[in-house]
Amino acid sequence: MDLNGRTILITGGTGSLGKKLTRKILARYRPKRLVILSRDELKQSEMMQTFHDPCLRFFIGDVRDKERLYRAFDGVDYVVHAAALKQVPAAEYNPFEAIKTNVLGAQNVIDVCVDLGIKKVVALSTDKAANPINLYGATKLCSDKLFIAGNSYAGSKPTRFSVVRYGNVVGSRGSVIPLFLKMKDTGTLPLTDTRMTRFWITLDEGADFVLASLERMKGGEIFVPKIPSAKMTDVARAIAPNAQIKVIGIRAGEKLHETLISEDDGRLTLEYDTHFVIQPQFTWWGEERKNGGKPVTEGFVYSSDRNDCVLGVHEIKNIVQEFTNGEEGHILRAANN
């Protein structure tokens, strides 16, 4: 998809993914405008010092504030919705705040995009939205359903909505790898449960997948990349092989294993070489929209403990080494070497 001469807006654009998307868009295209919408003036100031392209625009605003969205979204062609309250414990303790941002904020984005005739919208989801057991996952599941339904809600308007869902991002704020690196010299690493597994993707791969999904989308799909899993005990061994693992117990709202596609969603899922698509249940969604995708087998579940691609300690060491060297790192490349 050619973004040259187009206007793109990223909600939550000062976050890790927003900054990575900004870097990629500016490197590949010459957009008319690239609008960064976020609540944090300090992060915007820091981002302004990093990026100096004249097409950049910075808007202080919150997805909870619909009137501000009308002003920020004016003249926009494409939206990537990355704004959310993402910390599981914080959402458990502040449920109404999570709902205001993740659910009501999503509805605001949908309303404004439809009213202004924005062409395409990709909303970011999470593995925690599949069979959620915590409030964060529940709000993101609700958000996903709102964005999918937005295609019907748009009626004759041109706006189309899709969702991108993936797992843990290596090295993102609050993730376990920076924590383990910080604690590796203490001789002890905390682990909630030795059976735990997680999906993994790098920031670079996540941003590429978002841009690819923006190009592929017809409206209503949930795009899920094929990414590897890792045992958390292997992550700990890769970072600090001689450290003692201290089991601290599963936290509120935490799962042993994460799911990207549940068994029920599997009945609607198509498989492609690099990703899956959970199809919407729309009357207008026909064979011509499948683009060669093959239905998965009956009973298919895409979860971190039932994944065909699992990172070993050696692969994890390579990824961690790239991360500590300030390199982006590619999980799929490491898994295939």
C-alpha positions as a Markdown table, in Angstrom:
| # | Residue | x | y | z |
|---|---|---|---|---|
| 1 | Met | 0.0 | 0.0 | 0.0 |
| 2 | Asp | 1.3 | 3.4 | -1.0 |
| 3 | Leu | 1.3 | 5.9 | 1.9 |
| 4 | Asn | 2.9 | 8.6 | -0.2 |
| 5 | Gly | 0.8 | 11.8 | 0.0 |
| 6 | Arg | -1.5 | 10.3 | 2.6 |
| 7 | Thr | -2.3 | 11.3 | 6.1 |
| 8 | Ile | -1.8 | 8.7 | 8.8 |
| 9 | Leu | -2.7 | 9.0 | 12.5 |
| 10 | Ile | -1.4 | 6.8 | 15.3 |
| 11 | Thr | -3.3 | 6.9 | 18.6 |
| 12 | Gly | -0.9 | 6.3 | 21.5 |
| 13 | Gly | 1.8 | 7.2 | 19.1 |
| 14 | Thr | 4.5 | 8.0 | 21.7 |
| 15 | Gly | 4.5 | 4.3 | 22.8 |
| 16 | Ser | 7.0 | 1.7 | 21.7 |
| 17 | Leu | 5.0 | 0.6 | 18.7 |
| 18 | Gly | 4.0 | 4.1 | 17.7 |
| 19 | Lys | 7.6 | 5.2 | 17.6 |
| 20 | Lys | 8.6 | 2.1 | 15.6 |
| 21 | Leu | 5.8 | 2.6 | 13.1 |
| 22 | Thr | 6.8 | 6.3 | 12.8 |
| 23 | Arg | 10.4 | 5.3 | 12.0 |
| 24 | Lys | 9.2 | 2.8 | 9.4 |
| 25 | Ile | 6.7 | 5.0 | 7.7 |
| 26 | Leu | 9.1 | 7.9 | 7.4 |
| 27 | Ala | 11.8 | 5.6 | 6.0 |
| 28 | Arg | 9.6 | 4.0 | 3.4 |
| 29 | Tyr | 7.2 | 6.7 | 2.4 |
| 30 | Arg | 6.6 | 10.5 | 2.0 |
| 31 | Pro | 3.3 | 11.0 | 3.8 |
| 32 | Lys | 1.4 | 14.3 | 3.6 |
| 33 | Arg | 1.1 | 14.2 | 7.4 |
| 34 | Leu | 1.9 | 11.7 | 10.1 |
| 35 | Val | -0.1 | 12.6 | 13.2 |
| 36 | Ile | 0.9 | 11.4 | 16.7 |
| 37 | Leu | -1.9 | 11.6 | 19.2 |
| 38 | Ser | -1.1 | 10.9 | 22.9 |
| 39 | Arg | -1.7 | 12.2 | 26.4 |
| 40 | Asp | 1.9 | 12.6 | 27.5 |
| 41 | Glu | 3.5 | 15.9 | 26.7 |
| 42 | Leu | 6.9 | 14.8 | 27.9 |
| 43 | Lys | 7.0 | 11.8 | 25.6 |
| 44 | Gln | 5.9 | 14.0 | 22.7 |
| 45 | Ser | 8.7 | 16.4 | 23.5 |
| 46 | Glu | 11.2 | 13.6 | 23.6 |
| 47 | Met | 9.9 | 12.2 | 20.3 |
| 48 | Met | 10.1 | 15.6 | 18.7 |
| 49 | Gln | 13.8 | 15.6 | 19.5 |
| 50 | Thr | 14.3 | 12.2 | 17.8 |
| 51 | Phe | 12.2 | 12.7 | 14.7 |
| 52 | His | 12.6 | 15.9 | 12.6 |
| 53 | Asp | 10.5 | 15.2 | 9.5 |
| 54 | Pro | 8.3 | 18.2 | 8.6 |
| 55 | Cys | 5.3 | 16.0 | 7.9 |
| 56 | Leu | 5.0 | 15.1 | 11.6 |
| 57 | Arg | 2.2 | 16.6 | 13.7 |
| 58 | Phe | 1.8 | 16.1 | 17.5 |
| 59 | Phe | -1.6 | 16.3 | 19.1 |
| 60 | Ile | -2.1 | 16.2 | 22.9 |
| 61 | Gly | -5.3 | 14.4 | 23.4 |
| 62 | Asp | -7.1 | 11.4 | 24.8 |
| 63 | Val | -9.3 | 8.8 | 23.1 |
| 64 | Arg | -11.8 | 9.4 | 25.9 |
| 65 | Asp | -12.3 | 12.9 | 24.5 |
| 66 | Lys | -14.4 | 12.6 | 21.4 |
| 67 | Glu | -14.4 | 16.3 | 20.5 |
| 68 | Arg | -10.6 | 16.3 | 20.5 |
| 69 | Leu | -10.6 | 13.3 | 18.2 |
| 70 | Tyr | -12.8 | 15.1 | 15.7 |
| 71 | Arg | -10.2 | 17.8 | 15.5 |
| 72 | Ala | -7.2 | 15.5 | 15.4 |
| 73 | Phe | -8.7 | 13.1 | 12.8 |
| 74 | Asp | -9.8 | 15.8 | 10.4 |
| 75 | Gly | -8.3 | 15.0 | 6.9 |
| 76 | Val | -6.9 | 11.7 | 8.0 |
| 77 | Asp | -6.8 | 8.7 | 5.5 |
| 78 | Tyr | -5.6 | 5.9 | 7.8 |
| 79 | Val | -5.6 | 5.3 | 11.5 |
| 80 | Val | -3.6 | 2.9 | 13.7 |
| 81 | His | -5.3 | 2.7 | 17.1 |
| 82 | Ala | -2.6 | 1.7 | 19.6 |
| 83 | Ala | -3.8 | 3.7 | 22.6 |
| 84 | Ala | -4.7 | 1.6 | 25.6 |
| 85 | Leu | -4.2 | 1.0 | 29.3 |
| 86 | Lys | -2.2 | -2.2 | 29.1 |
| 87 | Gln | -0.9 | -3.2 | 32.5 |
| 88 | Val | -2.8 | -6.2 | 33.9 |
| 89 | Pro | -2.5 | -5.4 | 37.6 |
| 90 | Ala | -3.3 | -1.7 | 37.1 |
| 91 | Ala | -6.5 | -2.6 | 35.1 |
| 92 | Glu | -7.5 | -5.1 | 37.9 |
| 93 | Tyr | -7.1 | -2.3 | 40.5 |
| 94 | Asn | -8.6 | 0.5 | 38.3 |
| 95 | Pro | -11.2 | -1.2 | 36.3 |
| 96 | Phe | -13.3 | 1.8 | 35.5 |
| 97 | Glu | -10.3 | 3.6 | 34.1 |
| 98 | Ala | -9.4 | 0.7 | 31.8 |
| 99 | Ile | -13.0 | 0.6 | 30.5 |
| 100 | Lys | -13.0 | 4.3 | 29.8 |
| 101 | Thr | -9.9 | 4.1 | 27.7 |
| 102 | Asn | -10.0 | 0.6 | 26.2 |
| 103 | Val | -13.8 | 0.3 | 25.6 |
| 104 | Leu | -15.4 | 3.8 | 25.5 |
| 105 | Gly | -12.2 | 5.2 | 23.9 |
| 106 | Ala | -12.5 | 2.5 | 21.2 |
| 107 | Gln | -16.1 | 3.5 | 20.5 |
| 108 | Asn | -15.1 | 7.1 | 20.2 |
| 109 | Val | -12.5 | 6.2 | 17.6 |
| 110 | Ile | -15.0 | 4.2 | 15.7 |
| 111 | Asp | -17.6 | 7.0 | 15.8 |
| 112 | Val | -15.2 | 9.7 | 14.7 |
| 113 | Cys | -13.7 | 7.6 | 11.9 |
| 114 | Val | -17.1 | 6.8 | 10.5 |
| 115 | Asp | -18.3 | 10.4 | 10.7 |
| 116 | Leu | -15.2 | 11.7 | 9.0 |
| 117 | Gly | -15.1 | 9.0 | 6.3 |
| 118 | Ile | -11.6 | 7.7 | 7.2 |
| 119 | Lys | -10.7 | 4.9 | 4.8 |
| 120 | Lys | -8.9 | 2.2 | 6.9 |
| 121 | Val | -8.5 | 1.7 | 10.6 |
| 122 | Val | -6.3 | -1.0 | 12.2 |
| 123 | Ala | -6.8 | -1.5 | 16.0 |
| 124 | Leu | -4.2 | -3.3 | 18.1 |
| 125 | Ser | -5.3 | -6.2 | 20.3 |
| 126 | Thr | -3.5 | -8.7 | 22.5 |
| 127 | Asp | -3.3 | -12.4 | 23.2 |
| 128 | Lys | -5.1 | -11.6 | 26.5 |
| 129 | Ala | -8.3 | -10.9 | 24.5 |
| 130 | Ala | -8.7 | -14.5 | 23.6 |
| 131 | Asn | -10.7 | -16.3 | 26.4 |
| 132 | Pro | -9.9 | -13.4 | 28.8 |
| 133 | Ile | -9.5 | -14.0 | 32.5 |
| 134 | Asn | -8.4 | -10.5 | 33.5 |
| 135 | Leu | -10.0 | -7.1 | 33.0 |
| 136 | Tyr | -7.5 | -5.9 | 30.5 |
| 137 | Gly | -8.1 | -8.9 | 28.3 |
| 138 | Ala | -11.9 | -8.4 | 28.7 |
| 139 | Thr | -11.7 | -4.8 | 27.7 |
| 140 | Lys | -9.6 | -5.6 | 24.6 |
| 141 | Leu | -12.0 | -8.4 | 23.6 |
| 142 | Cys | -14.8 | -5.8 | 23.9 |
| 143 | Ser | -12.8 | -3.4 | 21.8 |
| 144 | Asp | -12.1 | -6.0 | 19.2 |
| 145 | Lys | -15.8 | -6.8 | 18.8 |
| 146 | Leu | -16.6 | -3.1 | 18.6 |
| 147 | Phe | -14.1 | -2.5 | 15.8 |
| 148 | Ile | -15.3 | -5.6 | 13.9 |
| 149 | Ala | -18.9 | -4.5 | 14.3 |
| 150 | Gly | -17.8 | -1.0 | 13.2 |
| 151 | Asn | -17.8 | -2.3 | 9.6 |
| 152 | Ser | -21.6 | -2.8 | 9.7 |
| 153 | Tyr | -22.0 | 0.4 | 11.8 |
| 154 | Ala | -20.4 | 2.4 | 9.0 |
| 155 | Gly | -23.2 | 1.5 | 6.6 |
| 156 | Ser | -22.7 | 3.1 | 3.2 |
| 157 | Lys | -19.7 | 5.1 | 4.5 |
| 158 | Pro | -16.2 | 4.0 | 3.1 |
| 159 | Thr | -14.6 | 3.3 | 6.5 |
| 160 | Arg | -13.3 | -0.2 | 7.1 |
| 161 | Phe | -12.0 | -1.6 | 10.4 |
| 162 | Ser | -9.7 | -4.6 | 11.2 |
| 163 | Val | -7.8 | -5.8 | 14.2 |
| 164 | Val | -4.2 | -7.0 | 14.7 |
| 165 | Arg | -3.6 | -9.4 | 17.6 |
| 166 | Tyr | -0.2 | -10.7 | 18.8 |
| 167 | Gly | 1.7 | -11.6 | 21.9 |
| 168 | Asn | 4.4 | -10.3 | 24.2 |
| 169 | Val | 6.8 | -7.8 | 22.6 |
| 170 | Val | 10.5 | -8.4 | 23.4 |
| 171 | Gly | 12.0 | -5.6 | 25.5 |
| 172 | Ser | 8.8 | -3.5 | 25.7 |
| 173 | Arg | 8.2 | -1.4 | 28.8 |
| 174 | Gly | 7.2 | -3.6 | 31.7 |
| 175 | Ser | 8.2 | -6.9 | 30.0 |
| 176 | Val | 10.1 | -9.6 | 31.6 |
| 177 | Ile | 13.4 | -9.5 | 29.7 |
| 178 | Pro | 14.5 | -6.1 | 30.9 |
| 179 | Leu | 13.4 | -7.2 | 34.4 |
| 180 | Phe | 15.5 | -10.4 | 34.3 |
| 181 | Leu | 18.5 | -8.5 | 32.8 |
| 182 | Lys | 18.3 | -6.0 | 35.7 |
| 183 | Met | 18.1 | -8.8 | 38.3 |
| 184 | Lys | 20.5 | -11.4 | 36.8 |
| 185 | Asp | 23.4 | -10.4 | 39.0 |
| 186 | Thr | 21.4 | -10.8 | 42.2 |
| 187 | Gly | 21.5 | -14.6 | 41.8 |
| 188 | Thr | 17.7 | -15.0 | 41.9 |
| 189 | Leu | 15.0 | -14.5 | 39.3 |
| 190 | Pro | 11.3 | -14.4 | 40.2 |
| 191 | Leu | 9.0 | -16.6 | 38.2 |
| 192 | Thr | 5.3 | -16.9 | 38.8 |
| 193 | Asp | 5.1 | -20.6 | 37.7 |
| 194 | Thr | 7.6 | -22.9 | 36.1 |
| 195 | Arg | 5.1 | -24.3 | 33.6 |
| 196 | Met | 4.4 | -20.8 | 32.1 |
| 197 | Thr | 4.8 | -20.2 | 28.4 |
| 198 | Arg | 4.4 | -17.1 | 26.3 |
| 199 | Phe | 4.2 | -16.0 | 22.6 |
| 200 | Trp | 7.1 | -13.6 | 21.6 |
| 201 | Ile | 7.5 | -11.0 | 18.8 |
| 202 | Thr | 9.9 | -8.2 | 18.3 |
| 203 | Leu | 8.8 | -4.6 | 18.0 |
| 204 | Asp | 10.2 | -4.5 | 14.5 |
| 205 | Glu | 8.1 | -7.6 | 13.5 |
| 206 | Gly | 5.0 | -6.2 | 15.2 |
| 207 | Ala | 5.2 | -2.9 | 13.3 |
| 208 | Asp | 5.8 | -4.7 | 10.0 |
| 209 | Phe | 2.8 | -6.9 | 10.6 |
| 210 | Val | 0.6 | -3.9 | 11.4 |
| 211 | Leu | 1.6 | -2.2 | 8.1 |
| 212 | Ala | 1.1 | -5.4 | 6.2 |
| 213 | Ser | -2.4 | -5.9 | 7.7 |
| 214 | Leu | -3.3 | -2.3 | 6.9 |
| 215 | Glu | -2.6 | -3.2 | 3.3 |
| 216 | Arg | -4.3 | -6.6 | 3.2 |
| 217 | Met | -7.4 | -5.7 | 5.1 |
| 218 | Lys | -10.9 | -5.8 | 3.5 |
| 219 | Gly | -12.7 | -5.0 | 6.8 |
| 220 | Gly | -13.6 | -7.2 | 9.7 |
| 221 | Glu | -10.6 | -9.5 | 9.9 |
| 222 | Ile | -8.6 | -10.2 | 13.1 |
| 223 | Phe | -5.0 | -10.7 | 11.8 |
| 224 | Val | -2.8 | -13.1 | 13.9 |
| 225 | Pro | 0.9 | -13.5 | 13.0 |
| 226 | Lys | 2.6 | -16.9 | 13.2 |
| 227 | Ile | 5.1 | -16.3 | 16.0 |
| 228 | Pro | 7.1 | -18.7 | 18.3 |
| 229 | Ser | 6.6 | -19.4 | 21.9 |
| 230 | Ala | 9.0 | -19.8 | 24.8 |
| 231 | Lys | 9.0 | -21.4 | 28.2 |
| 232 | Met | 9.6 | -18.8 | 30.8 |
| 233 | Thr | 12.1 | -21.2 | 32.5 |
| 234 | Asp | 14.1 | -21.2 | 29.3 |
| 235 | Val | 14.0 | -17.4 | 29.2 |
| 236 | Ala | 15.4 | -17.3 | 32.7 |
| 237 | Arg | 18.1 | -19.8 | 31.9 |
| 238 | Ala | 19.1 | -17.9 | 28.7 |
| 239 | Ile | 19.6 | -14.7 | 30.7 |
| 240 | Ala | 21.0 | -16.0 | 33.9 |
| 241 | Pro | 21.9 | -19.7 | 33.7 |
| 242 | Asn | 23.3 | -19.9 | 37.2 |
| 243 | Ala | 20.6 | -18.0 | 38.9 |
| 244 | Gln | 18.1 | -19.6 | 41.3 |
| 245 | Ile | 14.5 | -19.4 | 40.2 |
| 246 | Lys | 12.2 | -18.2 | 42.9 |
| 247 | Val | 8.5 | -19.2 | 42.3 |
| 248 | Ile | 6.3 | -16.4 | 43.6 |
| 249 | Gly | 2.9 | -17.7 | 42.4 |
| 250 | Ile | 0.6 | -16.6 | 39.6 |
| 251 | Arg | -0.6 | -13.0 | 39.9 |
| 252 | Ala | -4.2 | -11.8 | 39.7 |
| 253 | Gly | -5.4 | -12.1 | 36.2 |
| 254 | Glu | -2.4 | -14.1 | 34.9 |
| 255 | Lys | -2.6 | -17.2 | 32.8 |
| 256 | Leu | -0.2 | -20.2 | 32.6 |
| 257 | His | -0.4 | -20.1 | 28.8 |
| 258 | Glu | -1.6 | -17.4 | 26.4 |
| 259 | Thr | -4.0 | -18.0 | 23.5 |
| 260 | Leu | -4.1 | -16.1 | 20.2 |
| 261 | Ile | -6.9 | -18.1 | 18.6 |
| 262 | Ser | -9.5 | -20.0 | 20.7 |
| 263 | Glu | -11.2 | -23.2 | 19.6 |
| 264 | Asp | -14.4 | -21.3 | 18.9 |
| 265 | Asp | -12.5 | -18.7 | 16.8 |
| 266 | Gly | -10.7 | -21.6 | 15.1 |
| 267 | Arg | -13.9 | -22.5 | 13.3 |
| 268 | Leu | -13.7 | -19.1 | 11.5 |
| 269 | Thr | -10.0 | -19.1 | 11.0 |
| 270 | Leu | -8.0 | -19.2 | 7.7 |
| 271 | Glu | -4.3 | -20.0 | 7.5 |
| 272 | Tyr | -1.8 | -18.3 | 5.3 |
| 273 | Asp | 2.0 | -18.7 | 5.0 |
| 274 | Thr | 2.8 | -16.1 | 7.6 |
| 275 | His | -0.4 | -15.5 | 9.5 |
| 276 | Phe | -3.9 | -16.4 | 10.3 |
| 277 | Val | -7.1 | -14.5 | 9.8 |
| 278 | Ile | -10.2 | -14.9 | 12.0 |
| 279 | Gln | -13.0 | -14.1 | 9.6 |
| 280 | Pro | -16.0 | -11.9 | 10.5 |
| 281 | Gln | -19.5 | -13.3 | 10.4 |
| 282 | Phe | -20.8 | -10.9 | 7.9 |
| 283 | Thr | -23.3 | -11.8 | 5.2 |
| 284 | Trp | -21.2 | -9.9 | 2.7 |
| 285 | Trp | -18.0 | -11.8 | 3.6 |
| 286 | Gly | -17.6 | -14.2 | 0.6 |
| 287 | Glu | -15.1 | -16.5 | -0.9 |
| 288 | Glu | -13.5 | -13.7 | -2.9 |
| 289 | Arg | -12.3 | -12.1 | 0.3 |
| 290 | Lys | -10.3 | -15.2 | 1.5 |
| 291 | Asn | -7.4 | -14.6 | -1.0 |
| 292 | Gly | -6.3 | -18.3 | -0.9 |
| 293 | Gly | -6.5 | -18.8 | 2.8 |
| 294 | Lys | -7.2 | -22.4 | 4.0 |
| 295 | Pro | -9.5 | -23.3 | 6.9 |
| 296 | Val | -7.7 | -24.7 | 9.9 |
| 297 | Thr | -8.5 | -28.2 | 11.2 |
| 298 | Glu | -11.4 | -28.8 | 13.4 |
| 299 | Gly | -10.5 | -28.2 | 17.1 |
| 300 | Phe | -7.6 | -25.9 | 16.2 |
| 301 | Val | -6.3 | -23.8 | 19.0 |
| 302 | Tyr | -3.3 | -21.4 | 18.7 |
| 303 | Ser | -1.9 | -21.2 | 22.2 |
| 304 | Ser | 1.6 | -20.7 | 23.5 |
| 305 | Asp | 1.8 | -24.3 | 25.0 |
| 306 | Arg | 0.5 | -25.9 | 21.7 |
| 307 | Asn | 2.6 | -24.0 | 19.3 |
| 308 | Asp | 4.7 | -25.9 | 16.7 |
| 309 | Cys | 7.5 | -23.2 | 16.8 |
| 310 | Val | 9.2 | -23.1 | 20.3 |
| 311 | Leu | 12.3 | -21.1 | 21.0 |
| 312 | Gly | 15.1 | -23.0 | 22.8 |
| 313 | Val | 17.6 | -21.5 | 25.2 |
| 314 | His | 20.1 | -20.9 | 22.4 |
| 315 | Glu | 17.6 | -18.9 | 20.3 |
| 316 | Ile | 16.6 | -16.9 | 23.3 |
| 317 | Lys | 20.2 | -16.1 | 24.1 |
| 318 | Asn | 20.6 | -14.7 | 20.6 |
| 319 | Ile | 17.5 | -12.5 | 20.9 |
| 320 | Val | 18.6 | -11.2 | 24.3 |
| 321 | Gln | 22.1 | -10.5 | 23.0 |
| 322 | Glu | 20.7 | -8.5 | 20.1 |
| 323 | Phe | 18.4 | -6.6 | 22.5 |
| 324 | Thr | 21.2 | -5.8 | 24.9 |
| 325 | Asn | 23.4 | -4.6 | 22.0 |
| 326 | Gly | 20.7 | -2.1 | 21.0 |
| 327 | Glu | 19.8 | -4.1 | 17.9 |
| 328 | Glu | 16.2 | -4.8 | 17.0 |
| 329 | Gly | 16.4 | -8.6 | 16.7 |
| 330 | His | 14.1 | -10.8 | 14.8 |
| 331 | Ile | 12.5 | -13.8 | 16.6 |
| 332 | Leu | 11.5 | -15.7 | 13.5 |
| 333 | Arg | 14.9 | -15.4 | 12.0 |
| 334 | Ala | 16.5 | -16.6 | 15.3 |
| 335 | Ala | 14.0 | -19.5 | 15.4 |
| 336 | Asn | 14.9 | -20.6 | 11.9 |
| 337 | Asn | 18.7 | -20.5 | 12.2 |
